[in-house]
Amino acid sequence: MLETTFAHVAQALLWPVLLLVAAGFVYALWAAGATLMEAVQRRSPDYRVLRVTEGSSVEGLELQIVRRLEPARLLGRIAPLLGLIATMVPLGPALQSVAAGQGQQALAVFSSAFSGVVLALAAAAIALAVYSVRRRWLLAELLAIKAEQGWA
């Protein structure tokens, strides 16, 4: 009874997880494009992402950095987990098909399962690259602002 319930819950998670993987992949591609555009804009010496206003503090600027980096960081960490779920959920029925002698049906299930994990891993890789590049840019910008403002 409990095993059947778990199997049904796991199967119910498959489509939402696949949709999240697809959304994560699309977001990763968008973030990569935005990062490339920012790279072009950063060639201008006046270009700044961090907003310094009167009364700004180092902590406030660090919070701006965290807010800008958080989506890419989360995607880089969560996408592989979603990919694992997208792979593991179909494997149960696929193994049952193999046991029943329906190899062709199992092969189709395996193919879709592995597609989900490949997209999730690609999204994670892109997101981690975007995170690393943007983090370096923002921290360099923070150092420049600290020097300009005379902050320690």
MIMAR-437161 format. One record per residue: x negated, y, z of N, C-alpha, C, CB in turn. Coordinates in Angstrom, 3 decimals. Glycine has a CB too. Layout:
BEGIN
nc1 | nc2 | nc3 | cac1 | cac2 | cac3 | cc1 | cc2 | cc3 | cbc1 | cbc2 | cbc3
X | Y | Z | X | Y | Z | X | Y | Z | X | Y | Z
...
//
This chain:
BEGIN
nc1 | nc2 | nc3 | cac1 | cac2 | cac3 | cc1 | cc2 | cc3 | cbc1 | cbc2 | cbc3
-0.829 | -1.200 | 0.000 | 0.000 | 0.000 | 0.000 | -0.870 | 1.259 | 0.000 | 0.942 | 0.001 | 1.217
-1.831 | 1.331 | 0.909 | -2.700 | 2.496 | 1.001 | -3.573 | 2.624 | -0.244 | -3.573 | 2.412 | 2.253
-4.066 | 1.499 | -0.735 | -4.911 | 1.523 | -1.937 | -4.119 | 2.008 | -3.149 | -5.497 | 0.122 | -2.213
-2.879 | 1.585 | -3.263 | -2.031 | 2.020 | -4.375 | -1.760 | 3.515 | -4.288 | -0.706 | 1.240 | -4.384
-1.514 | 4.001 | -3.093 | -1.280 | 5.431 | -2.895 | -2.515 | 6.233 | -3.294 | -0.904 | 5.722 | -1.428
-3.688 | 5.772 | -2.863 | -4.935 | 6.451 | -3.226 | -5.121 | 6.463 | -4.742 | -6.139 | 5.769 | -2.548
-4.819 | 5.354 | -5.392 | -4.966 | 5.260 | -6.846 | -4.035 | 6.246 | -7.546 | -4.681 | 3.825 | -7.328
-2.817 | 6.370 | -7.057 | -1.863 | 7.313 | -7.660 | -2.302 | 8.761 | -7.442 | -0.454 | 7.098 | -7.073
-2.791 | 9.047 | -6.252 | -3.268 | 10.409 | -5.973 | -4.467 | 10.726 | -6.864 | -3.650 | 10.569 | -4.468
-5.382 | 9.784 | -6.989 | -6.562 | 9.989 | -7.838 | -6.145 | 10.213 | -9.290 | -7.519 | 8.781 | -7.739
-5.214 | 9.433 | -9.783 | -4.736 | 9.607 | -11.155 | -4.068 | 10.968 | -11.338 | -3.755 | 8.487 | -11.525
-3.348 | 11.414 | -10.307 | -2.683 | 12.721 | -10.384 | -3.699 | 13.862 | -10.429 | -1.740 | 12.910 | -9.189
-4.890 | 13.633 | -9.896 | -5.926 | 14.666 | -9.906 | -6.627 | 14.810 | -11.254 | -6.947 | 14.365 | -8.847
-6.511 | 13.813 | -12.119 | -7.291 | 13.806 | -13.351 | -7.021 | 15.028 | -14.226 | -6.999 | 12.550 | -14.131
-5.783 | 15.308 | -14.548 | -5.498 | 16.424 | -15.447 | -5.875 | 17.775 | -14.855 | -4.039 | 16.428 | -15.808
-5.555 | 18.044 | -13.581 | -6.021 | 19.326 | -13.021 | -7.550 | 19.444 | -13.040 | -5.511 | 19.486 | -11.582
-8.250 | 18.361 | -12.772 | -9.714 | 18.399 | -12.789 | -10.223 | 18.654 | -14.204 | -10.299 | 17.080 | -12.240
-9.634 | 17.986 | -15.191 | -10.054 | 18.214 | -16.578 | -9.788 | 19.656 | -17.012 | -9.329 | 17.241 | -17.521
-8.682 | 20.217 | -16.572 | -8.397 | 21.624 | -16.883 | -9.416 | 22.547 | -16.217 | -6.973 | 21.999 | -16.431
-9.798 | 22.232 | -14.983 | -10.816 | 23.029 | -14.304 | -12.167 | 22.906 | -14.993 | -10.935 | 22.605 | -12.845
-12.505 | 21.714 | -15.462 | -13.756 | 21.522 | -16.199 | -13.738 | 22.365 | -17.471 | -13.973 | 20.023 | -16.542
-12.634 | 22.321 | -18.195 | -12.523 | 23.107 | -19.423 | -12.624 | 24.603 | -19.120 | -11.195 | 22.797 | -20.141
-11.928 | 25.056 | -18.084 | -11.987 | 26.471 | -17.713 | -13.400 | 26.855 | -17.279 | -10.982 | 26.776 | -16.585
-14.059 | 25.982 | -16.540 | -15.429 | 26.252 | -16.119 | -16.378 | 26.344 | -17.295 | -15.902 | 25.183 | -15.168
-16.191 | 25.478 | -18.284 | -17.041 | 25.506 | -19.466 | -16.834 | 26.800 | -20.248 | -16.757 | 24.291 | -20.360
-15.581 | 27.203 | -20.408 | -15.277 | 28.454 | -21.109 | -15.871 | 29.640 | -20.345 | -13.741 | 28.631 | -21.276
-15.716 | 29.646 | -19.028 | -16.283 | 30.731 | -18.219 | -17.807 | 30.759 | -18.339 | -15.870 | 30.573 | -16.740
-18.443 | 29.592 | -18.335 | -19.905 | 29.535 | -18.443 | -20.365 | 30.130 | -19.773 | -20.404 | 28.076 | -18.308
-19.661 | 29.810 | -20.856 | -20.011 | 30.385 | -22.151 | -19.810 | 31.894 | -22.155 | -19.181 | 29.742 | -23.261
-18.726 | 32.347 | -21.555 | -18.465 | 33.782 | -21.466 | -19.556 | 34.462 | -20.639 | -17.071 | 34.048 | -20.847
-19.922 | 33.876 | -19.502 | -20.949 | 34.454 | -18.632 | -22.299 | 34.499 | -19.344 | -21.065 | 33.648 | -17.325
-22.601 | 33.471 | -20.128 | -23.855 | 33.476 | -20.889 | -23.860 | 34.613 | -21.911 | -24.064 | 32.120 | -21.598
-22.755 | 34.807 | -22.596 | -22.649 | 35.907 | -23.548 | -22.761 | 37.261 | -22.861 | -21.336 | 35.820 | -24.304
-22.103 | 37.404 | -21.718 | -22.180 | 38.661 | -20.967 | -23.601 | 38.919 | -20.483 | -21.212 | 38.635 | -19.773
-24.302 | 37.871 | -20.119 | -25.688 | 38.014 | -19.671 | -26.590 | 38.436 | -20.824 | -26.193 | 36.699 | -19.058
-26.349 | 37.883 | -22.001 | -27.115 | 38.307 | -23.169 | -26.848 | 39.782 | -23.496 | -26.771 | 37.422 | -24.380
-25.604 | 40.194 | -23.394 | -25.264 | 41.607 | -23.630 | -25.928 | 42.502 | -22.577 | -23.720 | 41.809 | -23.610
-25.937 | 42.038 | -21.343 | -26.584 | 42.811 | -20.281 | -28.090 | 42.901 | -20.517 | -26.300 | 42.179 | -18.907
-28.682 | 41.846 | -21.059 | -30.114 | 41.869 | -21.365 | -30.417 | 42.973 | -22.376 | -30.581 | 40.495 | -21.910
-29.549 | 43.122 | -23.349 | -29.727 | 44.186 | -24.342 | -29.563 | 45.552 | -23.674 | -28.712 | 44.026 | -25.510
-28.556 | 45.690 | -22.830 | -28.302 | 46.964 | -22.155 | -29.421 | 47.320 | -21.181 | -26.969 | 46.910 | -21.415
-30.035 | 46.333 | -20.583 | -31.109 | 46.574 | -19.614 | -32.368 | 47.137 | -20.251 | -31.444 | 45.297 | -18.893
-32.451 | 47.141 | -21.555 | -33.607 | 47.759 | -22.218 | -33.600 | 49.273 | -22.035 | -33.616 | 47.412 | -23.715
-32.439 | 49.819 | -21.744 | -32.335 | 51.249 | -21.470 | -32.850 | 51.511 | -20.051 | -30.857 | 51.752 | -21.638
-33.726 | 52.495 | -19.876 | -34.275 | 52.746 | -18.537 | -33.229 | 53.254 | -17.537 | -35.402 | 53.749 | -18.632
-32.119 | 53.790 | -18.027 | -31.074 | 54.327 | -17.141 | -30.081 | 53.270 | -16.680 | -30.326 | 55.436 | -17.841
-30.155 | 52.080 | -17.239 | -29.120 | 51.076 | -16.979 | -29.200 | 50.593 | -15.534 | -29.262 | 49.884 | -17.949
-28.044 | 50.611 | -14.870 | -27.938 | 50.120 | -13.494 | -26.604 | 49.408 | -13.322 | -28.077 | 51.286 | -12.467
-26.651 | 48.330 | -12.602 | -25.427 | 47.598 | -12.272 | -24.961 | 47.988 | -10.875 | -25.653 | 46.065 | -12.363
-25.901 | 48.087 | -9.948 | -25.570 | 48.419 | -8.568 | -25.180 | 49.884 | -8.456 | -26.749 | 48.107 | -7.637
-24.127 | 50.132 | -7.717 | -23.619 | 51.492 | -7.560 | -24.071 | 52.046 | -6.210 | -22.066 | 51.524 | -7.679
-24.848 | 53.117 | -6.281 | -25.314 | 53.780 | -5.076 | -24.503 | 55.056 | -4.898 | -26.844 | 54.084 | -5.146
-23.858 | 55.151 | -3.752 | -23.090 | 56.352 | -3.436 | -23.638 | 56.930 | -2.142 | -21.559 | 56.041 | -3.312
-23.177 | 58.107 | -1.821 | -23.611 | 58.702 | -0.556 | -23.107 | 57.815 | 0.581 | -23.080 | 60.179 | -0.403
-23.976 | 57.492 | 1.461 | -23.623 | 56.602 | 2.564 | -23.841 | 55.135 | 2.246 | -22.198 | 56.815 | 2.947
-24.387 | 54.854 | 1.062 | -24.697 | 53.455 | 0.724 | -25.796 | 52.932 | 1.643 | -25.132 | 53.327 | -0.767
-25.728 | 51.660 | 1.898 | -26.751 | 51.016 | 2.717 | -27.310 | 49.819 | 1.961 | -26.175 | 50.579 | 4.095
-28.424 | 49.328 | 2.451 | -29.024 | 48.132 | 1.859 | -28.040 | 46.971 | 1.964 | -30.370 | 47.778 | 2.557
-27.373 | 46.854 | 3.081 | -26.420 | 45.765 | 3.267 | -25.268 | 45.854 | 2.280 | -25.885 | 45.773 | 4.687
-24.801 | 47.072 | 2.016 | -23.729 | 47.263 | 1.040 | -24.165 | 46.866 | -0.363 | -23.267 | 48.711 | 1.046
-25.399 | 47.209 | -0.713 | -25.925 | 46.821 | -2.024 | -26.115 | 45.309 | -2.103 | -27.258 | 47.539 | -2.307
-26.570 | 44.698 | -1.025 | -26.719 | 43.238 | -1.007 | -25.366 | 42.554 | -1.166 | -27.392 | 42.779 | 0.298
-24.326 | 43.141 | -0.572 | -22.976 | 42.601 | -0.738 | -22.517 | 42.723 | -2.187 | -21.990 | 43.325 | 0.192
-22.846 | 43.824 | -2.852 | -22.533 | 43.960 | -4.280 | -23.209 | 42.853 | -5.083 | -22.976 | 45.346 | -4.805
-24.449 | 42.563 | -4.739 | -25.195 | 41.510 | -5.440 | -24.525 | 40.161 | -5.247 | -26.651 | 41.451 | -4.946
-24.164 | 39.850 | -4.013 | -23.518 | 38.564 | -3.727 | -22.205 | 38.441 | -4.491 | -23.268 | 38.406 | -2.213
-21.430 | 39.499 | -4.508 | -20.147 | 39.472 | -5.225 | -20.331 | 39.243 | -6.720 | -19.391 | 40.776 | -4.999
-21.370 | 39.828 | -7.289 | -21.619 | 39.659 | -8.721 | -22.135 | 38.265 | -9.053 | -22.613 | 40.700 | -9.204
-22.857 | 37.659 | -8.139 | -23.476 | 36.362 | -8.406 | -22.609 | 35.168 | -8.004 | -24.786 | 36.281 | -7.689
-21.670 | 35.391 | -7.119 | -20.911 | 34.278 | -6.539 | -20.191 | 33.387 | -7.556 | -19.909 | 34.820 | -5.586
-19.511 | 33.929 | -8.574 | -18.825 | 33.025 | -9.512 | -19.771 | 32.057 | -10.226 | -18.079 | 33.838 | -10.544
-20.904 | 32.543 | -10.694 | -21.852 | 31.660 | -11.384 | -22.449 | 30.641 | -10.415 | -22.975 | 32.485 | -12.043
-22.736 | 31.072 | -9.198 | -23.291 | 30.152 | -8.203 | -22.298 | 29.045 | -7.856 | -23.688 | 30.916 | -6.935
-21.054 | 29.420 | -7.653 | -20.032 | 28.419 | -7.331 | -19.824 | 27.446 | -8.485 | -18.707 | 29.105 | -6.982
-19.759 | 27.967 | -9.709 | -19.572 | 27.087 | -10.859 | -20.746 | 26.122 | -10.989 | -19.411 | 27.909 | -12.149
-21.954 | 26.616 | -10.770 | -23.125 | 25.751 | -10.855 | -23.117 | 24.629 | -9.838 | -24.363 | 26.560 | -10.683
-22.468 | 24.849 | -8.718 | -22.415 | 23.824 | -7.669 | -21.181 | 22.934 | -7.754 | -22.458 | 24.481 | -6.318
-20.060 | 23.499 | -8.180 | -18.803 | 22.745 | -8.182 | -18.608 | 21.944 | -9.468 | -17.630 | 23.691 | -7.987
-19.077 | 22.443 | -10.589 | -18.848 | 21.763 | -11.867 | -19.346 | 20.313 | -11.876 | -19.525 | 22.533 | -12.978
-20.543 | 20.011 | -11.350 | -20.945 | 18.593 | -11.336 | -20.009 | 17.710 | -10.506 | -22.359 | 18.467 | -10.797
-19.470 | 18.252 | -9.437 | -18.525 | 17.481 | -8.620 | -17.240 | 17.207 | -9.398 | -18.202 | 18.232 | -7.308
-16.766 | 18.215 | -10.114 | -15.576 | 18.018 | -10.939 | -15.854 | 17.011 | -12.049 | -15.106 | 19.354 | -11.539
-17.051 | 17.062 | -12.617 | -17.432 | 16.093 | -13.637 | -17.453 | 14.678 | -13.101 | -18.781 | 16.438 | -14.203
-17.918 | 14.526 | -11.883 | -17.924 | 13.201 | -11.263 | -16.499 | 12.696 | -11.065 | -18.668 | 13.235 | -9.916
-15.614 | 13.564 | -10.616 | -14.208 | 13.168 | -10.455 | -13.622 | 12.790 | -11.816 | -13.377 | 14.317 | -9.802
-13.917 | 13.614 | -12.844 | -13.388 | 13.344 | -14.181 | -13.909 | 12.029 | -14.741 | -13.743 | 14.479 | -15.125
-15.050 | 11.585 | -14.269 | -15.605 | 10.311 | -14.715 | -15.060 | 9.139 | -13.907 | -17.121 | 10.341 | -14.622
-14.987 | 9.306 | -12.621 | -14.632 | 8.186 | -11.748 | -13.154 | 7.809 | -11.824 | -14.987 | 8.521 | -10.323
-12.274 | 8.771 | -11.960 | -10.838 | 8.469 | -11.957 | -10.460 | 7.501 | -13.085 | -10.026 | 9.766 | -12.089
-10.902 | 7.710 | -14.322 | -10.517 | 6.784 | -15.387 | -11.241 | 5.428 | -15.339 | -10.774 | 7.429 | -16.714
-12.302 | 5.335 | -14.568 | -13.061 | 4.087 | -14.560 | -12.284 | 2.908 | -13.975 | -14.332 | 4.277 | -13.785
-11.437 | 3.163 | -13.003 | -10.628 | 2.076 | -12.422 | -9.753 | 1.399 | -13.459 | -9.756 | 2.609 | -11.295
-8.908 | 2.160 | -14.157 | -8.088 | 1.552 | -15.209 | -8.928 | 0.951 | -16.341 | -7.136 | 2.586 | -15.780
-10.058 | 1.574 | -16.642 | -10.911 | 1.046 | -17.711 | -11.479 | -0.318 | -17.319 | -12.060 | 2.032 | -18.028
-11.885 | -0.457 | -16.084 | -12.407 | -1.752 | -15.625 | -11.307 | -2.809 | -15.590 | -13.042 | -1.610 | -14.231
-10.092 | -2.393 | -15.271 | -8.971 | -3.324 | -15.315 | -8.711 | -3.777 | -16.750 | -7.708 | -2.676 | -14.719
-8.851 | -2.857 | -17.714 | -8.680 | -3.230 | -19.123 | -9.748 | -4.218 | -19.563 | -8.721 | -1.986 | -20.016
-10.973 | -4.010 | -19.116 | -12.057 | -4.942 | -19.449 | -11.753 | -6.312 | -18.868 | -13.419 | -4.424 | -18.923
-11.295 | -6.343 | -17.623 | -10.977 | -7.612 | -16.968 | -9.828 | -8.333 | -17.679 | -10.616 | -7.374 | -15.495
-8.921 | -7.564 | -18.288 | -7.784 | -8.156 | -18.995 | -8.138 | -8.500 | -20.442 | -6.589 | -7.200 | -18.965
-9.388 | -8.238 | -20.835 | -9.815 | -8.572 | -22.184 | -9.456 | -7.532 | -23.225 | -9.231 | -9.864 | -22.576
-9.136 | -6.331 | -22.801 | -8.776 | -5.255 | -23.719 | -9.940 | -4.265 | -23.825 | -7.478 | -4.534 | -23.246
-11.018 | -4.724 | -24.423 | -12.240 | -3.929 | -24.503 | -12.097 | -2.651 | -25.282 | -13.313 | -4.731 | -25.104
-11.298 | -2.672 | -26.360 | -11.132 | -1.471 | -27.194 | -10.454 | -0.353 | -26.406 | -10.309 | -1.800 | -28.459
-9.452 | -0.703 | -25.623 | -8.756 | 0.284 | -24.802 | -9.703 | 0.843 | -23.737 | -7.502 | -0.342 | -24.140
-10.517 | -0.012 | -23.153 | -11.478 | 0.427 | -22.136 | -12.501 | 1.367 | -22.743 | -12.184 | -0.780 | -21.495
-12.917 | 1.093 | -23.968 | -13.898 | 1.940 | -24.638 | -13.358 | 3.352 | -24.839 | -14.296 | 1.333 | -25.983
-12.099 | 3.476 | -25.187 | -11.488 | 4.798 | -25.361 | -11.456 | 5.561 | -24.041 | -10.065 | 4.662 | -25.926
-11.165 | 4.854 | -22.954 | -11.121 | 5.494 | -21.634 | -12.520 | 5.946 | -21.227 | -10.534 | 4.527 | -20.571
-13.518 | 5.086 | -21.443 | -14.896 | 5.442 | -21.106 | -15.341 | 6.678 | -21.879 | -15.841 | 4.268 | -21.396
-14.972 | 6.753 | -23.141 | -15.366 | 7.881 | -23.979 | -14.833 | 9.191 | -23.424 | -14.873 | 7.681 | -25.407
-13.550 | 9.228 | -23.073 | -12.978 | 10.461 | -22.530 | -13.555 | 10.779 | -21.159 | -11.457 | 10.349 | -22.441
-13.844 | 9.759 | -20.364 | -14.408 | 9.986 | -19.031 | -15.781 | 10.638 | -19.140 | -14.507 | 8.661 | -18.248
-16.596 | 10.169 | -20.043 | -17.936 | 10.720 | -20.174 | -17.925 | 12.104 | -20.810 | -18.802 | 9.786 | -20.989
-16.938 | 12.387 | -21.636 | -16.821 | 13.734 | -22.206 | -16.603 | 14.769 | -21.107 | -15.665 | 13.792 | -23.225
-15.794 | 14.421 | -20.126 | -15.540 | 15.339 | -19.010 | -16.799 | 15.649 | -18.228 | -14.499 | 14.756 | -18.080
-17.601 | 14.643 | -17.957 | -18.815 | 14.881 | -17.185 | -19.843 | 15.650 | -17.996 | -19.406 | 13.563 | -16.709
-19.910 | 15.415 | -19.294 | -20.865 | 16.159 | -20.129 | -20.508 | 17.645 | -20.139 | -20.882 | 15.599 | -21.581
-19.233 | 17.970 | -20.323 | -18.826 | 19.377 | -20.303 | -19.072 | 20.016 | -18.943 | -17.354 | 19.506 | -20.675
-18.814 | 19.274 | -17.887 | -19.031 | 19.808 | -16.542 | -20.514 | 20.068 | -16.287 | -18.477 | 18.841 | -15.487
-21.361 | 19.153 | -16.704 | -22.798 | 19.353 | -16.502 | -23.325 | 20.495 | -17.366 | -23.564 | 18.063 | -16.816
-22.810 | 20.633 | -18.570 | -23.213 | 21.761 | -19.419 | -22.788 | 23.080 | -18.783 | -22.601 | 21.627 | -20.834
-21.579 | 23.120 | -18.251 | -21.106 | 24.332 | -17.579 | -21.986 | 24.660 | -16.380 | -19.643 | 24.167 | -17.133
-22.351 | 23.648 | -15.608 | -23.200 | 23.870 | -14.443 | -24.579 | 24.373 | -14.853 | -23.331 | 22.584 | -13.630
-25.144 | 23.790 | -15.891 | -26.473 | 24.206 | -16.340 | -26.463 | 25.652 | -16.814 | -26.970 | 23.290 | -17.460
-25.464 | 26.008 | -17.598 | -25.358 | 27.386 | -18.084 | -25.159 | 28.344 | -16.912 | -24.193 | 27.523 | -19.094
-24.275 | 27.975 | -15.986 | -23.986 | 28.841 | -14.835 | -25.224 | 29.028 | -13.967 | -22.841 | 28.255 | -13.994
-25.998 | 27.994 | -13.756 | -27.210 | 28.136 | -12.940 | -28.255 | 29.002 | -13.642 | -27.803 | 26.756 | -12.621
-28.347 | 28.907 | -14.948 | -29.273 | 29.768 | -15.682 | -28.826 | 31.235 | -15.580 | -29.362 | 29.327 | -17.170
-27.535 | 31.473 | -15.760 | -26.990 | 32.831 | -15.633 | -27.237 | 33.359 | -14.227 | -25.475 | 32.852 | -15.960
-26.989 | 32.542 | -13.231 | -27.192 | 32.936 | -11.833 | -28.647 | 33.330 | -11.591 | -26.787 | 31.791 | -10.884
-29.574 | 32.521 | -12.070 | -30.996 | 32.791 | -11.833 | -31.446 | 34.089 | -12.490 | -31.843 | 31.636 | -12.348
-31.059 | 34.280 | -13.729 | -31.464 | 35.486 | -14.448 | -30.852 | 36.726 | -13.802 | -31.051 | 35.397 | -15.929
-29.572 | 36.677 | -13.542 | -28.912 | 37.845 | -12.952 | -29.429 | 38.137 | -11.546 | -27.402 | 37.632 | -12.912
-29.705 | 37.104 | -10.790 | -30.241 | 37.294 | -9.436 | -31.570 | 38.029 | -9.497 | -30.415 | 35.936 | -8.717
-32.439 | 37.611 | -10.396 | -33.743 | 38.273 | -10.545 | -33.552 | 39.743 | -10.931 | -34.608 | 37.544 | -11.612
-32.670 | 40.016 | -11.886 | -32.419 | 41.391 | -12.302 | -31.893 | 42.239 | -11.147 | -31.430 | 41.417 | -13.461
-30.917 | 41.717 | -10.420 | -30.288 | 42.490 | -9.363 | -31.229 | 42.737 | -8.191 | -29.047 | 41.787 | -8.881
-32.048 | 41.742 | -7.860 | -33.006 | 41.949 | -6.774 | -34.077 | 42.964 | -7.172 | -33.662 | 40.618 | -6.379
-34.506 | 42.953 | -8.429 | -35.463 | 43.960 | -8.906 | -34.831 | 45.348 | -8.854 | -35.932 | 43.635 | -10.350
-33.560 | 45.411 | -9.223 | -32.846 | 46.687 | -9.165 | -32.724 | 47.182 | -7.729 | -31.454 | 46.551 | -9.793
-32.458 | 46.267 | -6.803 | -32.367 | 46.623 | -5.391 | -33.700 | 47.159 | -4.888 | -31.932 | 45.411 | -4.556
-34.793 | 46.526 | -5.265 | -36.118 | 47.018 | -4.854 | -36.377 | 48.419 | -5.392 | -37.221 | 46.063 | -5.336
-35.985 | 48.663 | -6.638 | -36.172 | 49.992 | -7.228 | -35.340 | 51.035 | -6.484 | -35.794 | 49.979 | -8.723
-34.128 | 50.700 | -6.123 | -33.258 | 51.625 | -5.388 | -33.843 | 51.895 | -4.008 | -31.819 | 51.054 | -5.264
-34.332 | 50.851 | -3.352 | -34.957 | 51.039 | -2.034 | -36.136 | 52.005 | -2.129 | -35.426 | 49.684 | -1.456
-36.939 | 51.860 | -3.162 | -38.101 | 52.750 | -3.334 | -37.642 | 54.180 | -3.602 | -39.004 | 52.256 | -4.492
-36.619 | 54.353 | -4.437 | -36.110 | 55.692 | -4.755 | -35.499 | 56.374 | -3.531 | -35.071 | 55.608 | -5.871
-34.782 | 55.589 | -2.737 | -34.079 | 56.148 | -1.592 | -34.986 | 56.283 | -0.371 | -32.881 | 55.288 | -1.251
-36.163 | 55.673 | -0.427 | -37.072 | 55.712 | 0.713 | -36.652 | 54.786 | 1.845 | -37.174 | 57.114 | 1.229
-35.875 | 53.752 | 1.489 | -35.459 | 52.773 | 2.495 | -36.576 | 51.777 | 2.696 | -34.148 | 52.052 | 2.079
-36.687 | 51.253 | 3.882 | -37.767 | 50.284 | 4.178 | -37.506 | 48.937 | 3.623 | -37.975 | 50.157 | 5.640
//
